Each structure stands twice: as structure tokens, then as C-alpha cells.
Amino acid sequence: MTTPWQEWKKRNSERQAQGKSSPADFINPETDYAPIDEIQRRINVCEGCEHYLKTKQCSQCGCFMPLKTRLSHAVCPVGKW
């Protein structure tokens, strides 16, 4: 029998493998973070993108990009990074 925590970890691992992110990633002690140079590269791409809003969100996925770009497993919804 699996515990709810084990079930959540399995679902979360599958979701992360698909490049999906959520606010819960920031409280998960097993989350891997991108190196600072990769974070900066992603932010630069986002800031030049037509989908980047003044609120620093992506109009395609709705994510707050200064946070999403920190997650090593995260991907751009339109494939720019």
C-alpha cells in the first residue's frame, strides 16, 4: 500500500518529466533548480518574447516567469527554451 505522499511524489515526478511546473515545486525538497546562468538566459528569452506580459507572466501558460525559469525541469510553452 502506498501513502498519499508516495502517490503525490510519483505524480509530481511524471509531471516534471513532461516539463510542467507548479507552485508546489518550490516547497518540494526534491526539486532541482537551474544554474544561475541558465536562469538568466531563460529570463532574457522571455523578456524578448511576444507572449511576455508587463506582469512578468507568460500569456501562454500563465506562469510568473521569474519563478518558473528557476526550475530545472520547466520548459517554455512555445518551445523557446
Biopython code that builds the backbone (N, CA, C, O; Angstrom):
import numpy as np
from Bio.PDB.StructureBuilder import StructureBuilder

atoms = [
    (1, "MET", "N", (0.843, -1.185, 0.000)),
    (1, "MET", "CA", (0.000, 0.000, 0.000)),
    (1, "MET", "C", (0.885, 1.244, 0.000)),
    (1, "MET", "O", (1.855, 1.333, 0.753)),
    (2, "THR", "N", (0.539, 2.185, -0.842)),
    (2, "THR", "CA", (1.312, 3.423, -0.912)),
    (2, "THR", "C", (0.631, 4.515, -0.108)),
    (2, "THR", "O", (-0.591, 4.537, 0.039)),
    (3, "THR", "N", (1.440, 5.408, 0.403)),
    (3, "THR", "CA", (0.910, 6.532, 1.173)),
    (3, "THR", "C", (0.523, 7.660, 0.225)),
    (3, "THR", "O", (0.971, 7.679, -0.922)),
    (4, "PRO", "N", (-0.299, 8.595, 0.681)),
    (4, "PRO", "CA", (-0.628, 9.744, -0.167)),
    (4, "PRO", "C", (0.624, 10.505, -0.599)),
    (4, "PRO", "O", (0.684, 10.993, -1.728)),
    (5, "TRP", "N", (1.624, 10.616, 0.281)),
    (5, "TRP", "CA", (2.860, 11.313, -0.065)),
    (5, "TRP", "C", (3.573, 10.586, -1.198)),
    (5, "TRP", "O", (4.056, 11.234, -2.126)),
    (6, "GLN", "N", (3.653, 9.270, -1.150)),
    (6, "GLN", "CA", (4.297, 8.493, -2.205)),
    (6, "GLN", "C", (3.548, 8.645, -3.530)),
    (6, "GLN", "O", (4.169, 8.745, -4.588)),
    (7, "GLU", "N", (2.235, 8.662, -3.474)),
    (7, "GLU", "CA", (1.430, 8.846, -4.679)),
    (7, "GLU", "C", (1.669, 10.237, -5.265)),
    (7, "GLU", "O", (1.816, 10.382, -6.478)),
    (8, "TRP", "N", (1.708, 11.263, -4.405)),
    (8, "TRP", "CA", (1.947, 12.620, -4.880)),
    (8, "TRP", "C", (3.329, 12.715, -5.523)),
    (8, "TRP", "O", (3.478, 13.318, -6.585)),
    (9, "LYS", "N", (4.351, 12.115, -4.878)),
    (9, "LYS", "CA", (5.704, 12.161, -5.419)),
    (9, "LYS", "C", (5.770, 11.504, -6.795)),
    (9, "LYS", "O", (6.465, 11.999, -7.682)),
    (10, "LYS", "N", (5.060, 10.401, -6.980)),
    (10, "LYS", "CA", (5.048, 9.715, -8.273)),
    (10, "LYS", "C", (4.396, 10.601, -9.335)),
    (10, "LYS", "O", (4.947, 10.772, -10.423)),
    (11, "ARG", "N", (3.226, 11.165, -9.025)),
    (11, "ARG", "CA", (2.543, 12.051, -9.972)),
    (11, "ARG", "C", (3.388, 13.279, -10.272)),
    (11, "ARG", "O", (3.464, 13.722, -11.418)),
    (12, "ASN", "N", (4.026, 13.830, -9.234)),
    (12, "ASN", "CA", (4.847, 15.023, -9.408)),
    (12, "ASN", "C", (6.051, 14.715, -10.292)),
    (12, "ASN", "O", (6.401, 15.527, -11.148)),
    (13, "SER", "N", (6.687, 13.573, -10.109)),
    (13, "SER", "CA", (7.837, 13.183, -10.939)),
    (13, "SER", "C", (7.425, 13.045, -12.398)),
    (13, "SER", "O", (8.155, 13.473, -13.292)),
    (14, "GLU", "N", (6.273, 12.457, -12.644)),
    (14, "GLU", "CA", (5.762, 12.294, -14.009)),
    (14, "GLU", "C", (5.486, 13.663, -14.637)),
    (14, "GLU", "O", (5.802, 13.897, -15.803)),
    (15, "ARG", "N", (4.899, 14.553, -13.854)),
    (15, "ARG", "CA", (4.574, 15.903, -14.336)),
    (15, "ARG", "C", (5.857, 16.663, -14.658)),
    (15, "ARG", "O", (5.948, 17.314, -15.699)),
    (16, "GLN", "N", (6.845, 16.586, -13.774)),
    (16, "GLN", "CA", (8.104, 17.275, -14.006)),
    (16, "GLN", "C", (8.827, 16.708, -15.224)),
    (16, "GLN", "O", (9.466, 17.457, -15.963)),
    (17, "ALA", "N", (8.735, 15.408, -15.443)),
    (17, "ALA", "CA", (9.375, 14.789, -16.609)),
    (17, "ALA", "C", (8.790, 15.337, -17.905)),
    (17, "ALA", "O", (9.450, 15.313, -18.944)),
    (18, "GLN", "N", (7.558, 15.830, -17.851)),
    (18, "GLN", "CA", (6.902, 16.418, -19.016)),
    (18, "GLN", "C", (7.205, 17.912, -19.134)),
    (18, "GLN", "O", (6.727, 18.565, -20.061)),
    (19, "GLY", "N", (7.992, 18.459, -18.208)),
    (19, "GLY", "CA", (8.338, 19.879, -18.242)),
    (19, "GLY", "C", (7.308, 20.781, -17.599)),
    (19, "GLY", "O", (7.403, 22.003, -17.712)),
    (20, "LYS", "N", (6.336, 20.211, -16.933)),
    (20, "LYS", "CA", (5.293, 21.010, -16.299)),
    (20, "LYS", "C", (5.756, 21.464, -14.926)),
    (20, "LYS", "O", (6.500, 20.758, -14.245)),
    (21, "SER", "N", (5.312, 22.640, -14.526)),
    (21, "SER", "CA", (5.696, 23.175, -13.226)),
    (21, "SER", "C", (4.465, 23.661, -12.481)),
    (21, "SER", "O", (3.413, 23.905, -13.072)),
    (22, "SER", "N", (4.620, 23.795, -11.167)),
    (22, "SER", "CA", (3.539, 24.308, -10.334)),
    (22, "SER", "C", (4.150, 24.972, -9.110)),
    (22, "SER", "O", (5.320, 24.739, -8.807)),
    (23, "PRO", "N", (3.384, 25.793, -8.402)),
    (23, "PRO", "CA", (3.908, 26.413, -7.189)),
    (23, "PRO", "C", (4.392, 25.388, -6.165)),
    (23, "PRO", "O", (5.287, 25.682, -5.373)),
    (24, "ALA", "N", (3.817, 24.204, -6.175)),
    (24, "ALA", "CA", (4.226, 23.157, -5.230)),
    (24, "ALA", "C", (5.679, 22.744, -5.427)),
    (24, "ALA", "O", (6.296, 22.211, -4.505)),
    (25, "ASP", "N", (6.232, 22.978, -6.606)),
    (25, "ASP", "CA", (7.633, 22.632, -6.850)),
    (25, "ASP", "C", (8.565, 23.376, -5.891)),
    (25, "ASP", "O", (9.637, 22.872, -5.558)),
    (26, "PHE", "N", (8.172, 24.546, -5.456)),
    (26, "PHE", "CA", (9.033, 25.350, -4.598)),
    (26, "PHE", "C", (9.031, 24.903, -3.140)),
    (26, "PHE", "O", (9.891, 25.327, -2.367)),
    (27, "ILE", "N", (8.091, 24.065, -2.754)),
    (27, "ILE", "CA", (8.104, 23.523, -1.395)),
    (27, "ILE", "C", (8.521, 22.057, -1.373)),
    (27, "ILE", "O", (8.662, 21.461, -0.305)),
    (28, "ASN", "N", (8.715, 21.486, -2.542)),
    (28, "ASN", "CA", (9.153, 20.096, -2.645)),
    (28, "ASN", "C", (10.667, 20.055, -2.424)),
    (28, "ASN", "O", (11.412, 20.659, -3.195)),
    (29, "PRO", "N", (11.132, 19.359, -1.395)),
    (29, "PRO", "CA", (12.576, 19.333, -1.124)),
    (29, "PRO", "C", (13.389, 18.604, -2.200)),
    (29, "PRO", "O", (14.617, 18.696, -2.209)),
    (30, "GLU", "N", (12.731, 17.894, -3.088)),
    (30, "GLU", "CA", (13.425, 17.153, -4.130)),
    (30, "GLU", "C", (13.522, 17.917, -5.458)),
    (30, "GLU", "O", (14.074, 17.398, -6.428)),
    (31, "THR", "N", (12.995, 19.129, -5.506)),
    (31, "THR", "CA", (13.031, 19.933, -6.725)),
    (31, "THR", "C", (14.465, 20.354, -7.035)),
    (31, "THR", "O", (15.201, 20.809, -6.159)),
    (32, "ASP", "N", (14.842, 20.191, -8.300)),
    (32, "ASP", "CA", (16.148, 20.657, -8.770)),
    (32, "ASP", "C", (15.982, 22.041, -9.379)),
    (32, "ASP", "O", (15.008, 22.317, -10.080)),
    (33, "TYR", "N", (16.947, 22.901, -9.099)),
    (33, "TYR", "CA", (16.918, 24.261, -9.624)),
    (33, "TYR", "C", (17.975, 24.431, -10.706)),
    (33, "TYR", "O", (19.027, 23.791, -10.673)),
    (34, "ALA", "N", (17.683, 25.293, -11.656)),
    (34, "ALA", "CA", (18.600, 25.569, -12.765)),
    (34, "ALA", "C", (19.765, 26.420, -12.270)),
    (34, "ALA", "O", (19.617, 27.178, -11.311)),
    (35, "PRO", "N", (20.924, 26.298, -12.919)),
    (35, "PRO", "CA", (22.058, 27.169, -12.578)),
    (35, "PRO", "C", (21.719, 28.621, -12.918)),
    (35, "PRO", "O", (20.890, 28.883, -13.791)),
    (36, "ILE", "N", (22.356, 29.550, -12.234)),
    (36, "ILE", "CA", (22.053, 30.976, -12.401)),
    (36, "ILE", "C", (22.218, 31.448, -13.842)),
    (36, "ILE", "O", (21.435, 32.276, -14.306)),
    (37, "ASP", "N", (23.221, 30.938, -14.561)),
    (37, "ASP", "CA", (23.400, 31.375, -15.950)),
    (37, "ASP", "C", (22.259, 30.883, -16.840)),
    (37, "ASP", "O", (21.880, 31.569, -17.789)),
    (38, "GLU", "N", (21.712, 29.714, -16.548)),
    (38, "GLU", "CA", (20.564, 29.213, -17.310)),
    (38, "GLU", "C", (19.310, 30.009, -16.974)),
    (38, "GLU", "O", (18.500, 30.295, -17.855)),
    (39, "ILE", "N", (19.148, 30.364, -15.713)),
    (39, "ILE", "CA", (18.003, 31.192, -15.311)),
    (39, "ILE", "C", (18.043, 32.523, -16.063)),
    (39, "ILE", "O", (17.029, 32.967, -16.599)),
    (40, "GLN", "N", (19.202, 33.148, -16.099)),
    (40, "GLN", "CA", (19.345, 34.443, -16.774)),
    (40, "GLN", "C", (19.091, 34.310, -18.270)),
    (40, "GLN", "O", (18.452, 35.175, -18.869)),
    (41, "ARG", "N", (19.585, 33.235, -18.877)),
    (41, "ARG", "CA", (19.352, 33.009, -20.306)),
    (41, "ARG", "C", (17.853, 32.892, -20.582)),
    (41, "ARG", "O", (17.339, 33.487, -21.530)),
    (42, "ARG", "N", (17.162, 32.122, -19.750)),
    (42, "ARG", "CA", (15.714, 31.950, -19.923)),
    (42, "ARG", "C", (14.972, 33.271, -19.762)),
    (42, "ARG", "O", (14.093, 33.594, -20.561)),
    (43, "ILE", "N", (15.327, 34.037, -18.730)),
    (43, "ILE", "CA", (14.689, 35.339, -18.496)),
    (43, "ILE", "C", (14.889, 36.252, -19.707)),
    (43, "ILE", "O", (13.955, 36.930, -20.135)),
    (44, "ASN", "N", (16.103, 36.268, -20.258)),
    (44, "ASN", "CA", (16.384, 37.103, -21.428)),
    (44, "ASN", "C", (15.508, 36.697, -22.612)),
    (44, "ASN", "O", (14.998, 37.554, -23.334)),
    (45, "VAL", "N", (15.335, 35.396, -22.807)),
    (45, "VAL", "CA", (14.468, 34.907, -23.888)),
    (45, "VAL", "C", (13.034, 35.380, -23.628)),
    (45, "VAL", "O", (12.368, 35.887, -24.531)),
    (46, "CYS", "N", (12.573, 35.211, -22.400)),
    (46, "CYS", "CA", (11.201, 35.602, -22.064)),
    (46, "CYS", "C", (10.967, 37.099, -22.261)),
    (46, "CYS", "O", (9.945, 37.507, -22.813)),
    (47, "GLU", "N", (11.913, 37.907, -21.809)),
    (47, "GLU", "CA", (11.741, 39.358, -21.918)),
    (47, "GLU", "C", (11.658, 39.834, -23.366)),
    (47, "GLU", "O", (11.100, 40.899, -23.629)),
    (48, "GLY", "N", (12.194, 39.074, -24.299)),
    (48, "GLY", "CA", (12.117, 39.427, -25.714)),
    (48, "GLY", "C", (10.965, 38.753, -26.444)),
    (48, "GLY", "O", (10.817, 38.911, -27.656)),
    (49, "CYS", "N", (10.159, 38.012, -25.722)),
    (49, "CYS", "CA", (9.075, 37.225, -26.331)),
    (49, "CYS", "C", (7.776, 38.023, -26.412)),
    (49, "CYS", "O", (7.462, 38.822, -25.530)),
    (50, "GLU", "N", (7.038, 37.788, -27.482)),
    (50, "GLU", "CA", (5.744, 38.462, -27.684)),
    (50, "GLU", "C", (4.678, 38.020, -26.674)),
    (50, "GLU", "O", (3.651, 38.685, -26.535)),
    (51, "HIS", "N", (4.906, 36.920, -25.978)),
    (51, "HIS", "CA", (3.937, 36.409, -25.002)),
    (51, "HIS", "C", (4.227, 36.872, -23.569)),
    (51, "HIS", "O", (3.482, 36.553, -22.642)),
    (52, "TYR", "N", (5.316, 37.626, -23.401)),
    (52, "TYR", "CA", (5.724, 38.096, -22.076)),
    (52, "TYR", "C", (4.925, 39.348, -21.727)),
    (52, "TYR", "O", (4.935, 40.329, -22.471)),
    (53, "LEU", "N", (4.242, 39.306, -20.602)),
    (53, "LEU", "CA", (3.382, 40.411, -20.173)),
    (53, "LEU", "C", (4.108, 41.340, -19.210)),
    (53, "LEU", "O", (5.130, 40.969, -18.632)),
    (54, "LYS", "N", (3.580, 42.544, -19.037)),
    (54, "LYS", "CA", (4.164, 43.518, -18.105)),
    (54, "LYS", "C", (4.182, 42.992, -16.674)),
    (54, "LYS", "O", (4.991, 43.440, -15.861)),
    (55, "THR", "N", (3.320, 42.071, -16.365)),
    (55, "THR", "CA", (3.257, 41.482, -15.028)),
    (55, "THR", "C", (4.327, 40.409, -14.829)),
    (55, "THR", "O", (4.363, 39.747, -13.791)),
    (56, "LYS", "N", (5.199, 40.241, -15.830)),
    (56, "LYS", "CA", (6.264, 39.232, -15.847)),
    (56, "LYS", "C", (5.701, 37.813, -15.908)),
    (56, "LYS", "O", (6.310, 36.856, -15.430)),
    (57, "GLN", "N", (4.526, 37.713, -16.510)),
    (57, "GLN", "CA", (3.878, 36.425, -16.717)),
    (57, "GLN", "C", (3.899, 36.075, -18.192)),
    (57, "GLN", "O", (4.051, 36.943, -19.051)),
    (58, "CYS", "N", (3.745, 34.796, -18.470)),
    (58, "CYS", "CA", (3.620, 34.313, -19.839)),
    (58, "CYS", "C", (2.136, 34.236, -20.176)),
    (58, "CYS", "O", (1.359, 33.652, -19.420)),
    (59, "SER", "N", (1.744, 34.812, -21.288)),
    (59, "SER", "CA", (0.330, 34.769, -21.672)),
    (59, "SER", "C", (-0.089, 33.383, -22.149)),
    (59, "SER", "O", (-1.285, 33.108, -22.246)),
    (60, "GLN", "N", (0.854, 32.516, -22.446)),
    (60, "GLN", "CA", (0.531, 31.170, -22.924)),
    (60, "GLN", "C", (0.275, 30.191, -21.781)),
    (60, "GLN", "O", (-0.663, 29.397, -21.846)),
    (61, "CYS", "N", (1.098, 30.242, -20.739)),
    (61, "CYS", "CA", (0.932, 29.284, -19.639)),
    (61, "CYS", "C", (0.437, 29.946, -18.355)),
    (61, "CYS", "O", (-0.041, 29.264, -17.449)),
    (62, "GLY", "N", (0.552, 31.279, -18.273)),
    (62, "GLY", "CA", (0.102, 31.999, -17.093)),
    (62, "GLY", "C", (1.106, 32.020, -15.949)),
    (62, "GLY", "O", (0.830, 32.591, -14.894)),
    (63, "CYS", "N", (2.263, 31.406, -16.146)),
    (63, "CYS", "CA", (3.266, 31.325, -15.090)),
    (63, "CYS", "C", (3.962, 32.665, -14.853)),
    (63, "CYS", "O", (4.090, 33.486, -15.761)),
    (64, "PHE", "N", (4.399, 32.861, -13.632)),
    (64, "PHE", "CA", (5.209, 34.007, -13.254)),
    (64, "PHE", "C", (6.646, 33.627, -13.591)),
    (64, "PHE", "O", (7.248, 32.800, -12.905)),
    (65, "MET", "N", (7.191, 34.221, -14.635)),
    (65, "MET", "CA", (8.440, 33.751, -15.225)),
    (65, "MET", "C", (9.684, 33.894, -14.352)),
    (65, "MET", "O", (10.577, 33.054, -14.464)),
    (66, "PRO", "N", (9.799, 34.907, -13.487)),
    (66, "PRO", "CA", (10.969, 34.927, -12.613)),
    (66, "PRO", "C", (11.056, 33.692, -11.710)),
    (66, "PRO", "O", (12.139, 33.344, -11.240)),
    (67, "LEU", "N", (9.937, 33.040, -11.470)),
    (67, "LEU", "CA", (9.951, 31.797, -10.691)),
    (67, "LEU", "C", (10.116, 30.573, -11.586)),
    (67, "LEU", "O", (10.967, 29.724, -11.323)),
    (68, "LYS", "N", (9.321, 30.477, -12.625)),
    (68, "LYS", "CA", (9.363, 29.289, -13.481)),
    (68, "LYS", "C", (10.746, 29.051, -14.071)),
    (68, "LYS", "O", (11.177, 27.906, -14.200)),
    (69, "THR", "N", (11.439, 30.116, -14.428)),
    (69, "THR", "CA", (12.758, 29.962, -15.045)),
    (69, "THR", "C", (13.779, 29.354, -14.088)),
    (69, "THR", "O", (14.832, 28.898, -14.534)),
    (70, "ARG", "N", (13.501, 29.336, -12.811)),
    (70, "ARG", "CA", (14.413, 28.762, -11.811)),
    (70, "ARG", "C", (14.328, 27.231, -11.731)),
    (70, "ARG", "O", (15.245, 26.586, -11.222)),
    (71, "LEU", "N", (13.259, 26.666, -12.217)),
    (71, "LEU", "CA", (13.065, 25.220, -12.117)),
    (71, "LEU", "C", (13.774, 24.515, -13.264)),
    (71, "LEU", "O", (13.502, 24.798, -14.431)),
    (72, "SER", "N", (14.677, 23.605, -12.941)),
    (72, "SER", "CA", (15.470, 22.962, -13.991)),
    (72, "SER", "C", (14.608, 22.153, -14.962)),
    (72, "SER", "O", (14.955, 22.035, -16.137)),
    (73, "HIS", "N", (13.499, 21.599, -14.493)),
    (73, "HIS", "CA", (12.655, 20.760, -15.356)),
    (73, "HIS", "C", (11.662, 21.553, -16.209)),
    (73, "HIS", "O", (11.061, 21.000, -17.130)),
    (74, "ALA", "N", (11.484, 22.837, -15.912)),
    (74, "ALA", "CA", (10.481, 23.643, -16.611)),
    (74, "ALA", "C", (10.860, 23.877, -18.060)),
    (74, "ALA", "O", (12.042, 23.948, -18.400)),
    (75, "VAL", "N", (9.857, 23.998, -18.911)),
    (75, "VAL", "CA", (10.074, 24.291, -20.322)),
    (75, "VAL", "C", (9.146, 25.426, -20.746)),
    (75, "VAL", "O", (8.091, 25.647, -20.152)),
    (76, "CYS", "N", (9.559, 26.121, -21.767)),
    (76, "CYS", "CA", (8.754, 27.193, -22.349)),
    (76, "CYS", "C", (7.564, 26.566, -23.075)),
    (76, "CYS", "O", (7.741, 25.585, -23.798)),
    (77, "PRO", "N", (6.362, 27.107, -22.899)),
    (77, "PRO", "CA", (5.191, 26.522, -23.548)),
    (77, "PRO", "C", (5.188, 26.653, -25.077)),
    (77, "PRO", "O", (4.446, 25.945, -25.757)),
    (78, "VAL", "N", (6.012, 27.551, -25.614)),
    (78, "VAL", "CA", (6.088, 27.691, -27.069)),
    (78, "VAL", "C", (7.449, 27.211, -27.603)),
    (78, "VAL", "O", (7.780, 27.437, -28.767)),
    (79, "GLY", "N", (8.229, 26.548, -26.741)),
    (79, "GLY", "CA", (9.474, 25.904, -27.168)),
    (79, "GLY", "C", (10.681, 26.799, -27.353)),
    (79, "GLY", "O", (11.615, 26.428, -28.065)),
    (80, "LYS", "N", (10.688, 27.969, -26.730)),
    (80, "LYS", "CA", (11.834, 28.882, -26.900)),
    (80, "LYS", "C", (13.012, 28.544, -25.989)),
    (80, "LYS", "O", (14.136, 28.969, -26.255)),
    (81, "TRP", "N", (12.774, 27.795, -24.933)),
    (81, "TRP", "CA", (13.850, 27.299, -24.067)),
    (81, "TRP", "C", (13.438, 26.010, -23.400)),
    (81, "TRP", "O", (14.211, 25.438, -22.633)),
]
sb = StructureBuilder()
sb.init_structure("model")
sb.init_model(0)
sb.init_chain("A")
sb.init_seg("    ")
for serial, (resi, resn, name, xyz) in enumerate(atoms, 1):
    if name == "N":
        sb.init_residue(resn, " ", resi, " ")
    sb.init_atom(name, np.array(xyz, "f"), 0.0, 1.0, " ", f" {name:<3s}", serial, name[0])
structure = sb.get_structure()
